[in-house]
Amino acid sequence: MVRDLYSSLTAREQRALRWSAAATAAALWLATAWADPWILVTVPMIAVAYFGFVARSRRNGVAPDDGDSDWDF
């Protein structure tokens, strides 16, 4: 449903939608950080640590999971 709506938009409308979503995310981020400033520091540090872990794992040759696990969903 959302994909059909998005694909029916013109390129200009799609670009406006993406920019408004980014602006909304930034506004929510800053509003939340206004209430608790540690969020401005903690969340980016967690993201950097995660991406550093992923980069180090790829560099060391750790293969990604092939999807054949014991989970039964």
C-alpha positions as CSV (number, residue, x, y, z in Angstrom):
1,M,0.0,0.0,0.0
2,V,2.7,2.5,1.0
3,R,4.9,1.3,-1.9
4,D,2.1,1.9,-4.4
5,L,1.5,5.4,-3.0
6,Y,5.2,6.2,-3.1
7,S,5.6,4.9,-6.6
8,S,2.7,7.0,-7.8
9,L,4.4,10.2,-6.7
10,T,6.5,12.3,-9.1
11,A,10.2,12.6,-8.7
12,R,9.8,16.0,-7.1
13,E,7.2,14.8,-4.7
14,Q,9.4,11.8,-3.7
15,R,12.3,14.1,-3.0
16,A,10.1,16.4,-0.9
17,L,8.8,13.4,1.0
18,R,12.4,12.2,1.7
19,W,13.5,15.6,2.8
20,S,10.5,16.1,5.1
21,A,11.1,12.7,6.7
22,A,14.7,13.6,7.3
23,A,13.7,17.0,8.8
24,T,11.1,15.3,11.0
25,A,13.7,12.8,12.2
26,A,16.1,15.6,13.0
27,A,13.4,17.6,14.9
28,L,12.4,14.5,16.9
29,W,16.1,13.8,17.7
30,L,16.7,17.4,18.9
31,A,13.4,17.5,20.9
32,T,14.3,14.3,22.6
33,A,17.9,15.4,23.3
34,W,16.5,18.7,24.7
35,A,14.8,16.6,27.4
36,D,17.9,14.3,28.0
37,P,21.2,15.5,26.5
38,W,22.9,12.2,27.0
39,I,21.0,10.8,24.0
40,L,23.1,13.1,21.8
41,V,26.2,11.4,23.0
42,T,25.1,7.8,23.8
43,V,23.2,6.8,20.6
44,P,26.0,7.9,18.2
45,M,28.6,6.2,20.3
46,I,26.7,3.0,20.2
47,A,26.3,3.3,16.4
48,V,30.0,4.0,15.9
49,A,30.9,1.0,18.2
50,Y,28.6,-1.3,16.2
51,F,29.9,-0.2,12.8
52,G,33.4,-0.5,14.1
53,F,32.7,-4.1,15.2
54,V,31.1,-4.9,11.8
55,A,34.1,-3.4,10.0
56,R,36.6,-5.3,12.2
57,S,34.6,-8.6,11.7
58,R,34.7,-8.2,7.9
59,R,38.4,-7.3,7.9
60,N,39.2,-10.4,10.0
61,G,37.2,-12.6,7.6
62,V,34.3,-13.6,9.8
63,A,31.6,-14.9,7.5
64,P,28.0,-13.6,7.8
65,D,25.4,-16.1,8.9
66,D,24.1,-18.2,6.0
67,G,20.6,-18.2,7.4
68,D,20.6,-21.9,8.3
69,S,20.1,-21.6,12.0
70,D,18.1,-23.6,14.6
71,W,15.4,-21.0,14.9
72,D,11.9,-22.4,14.2
73,F,9.7,-19.6,13.1
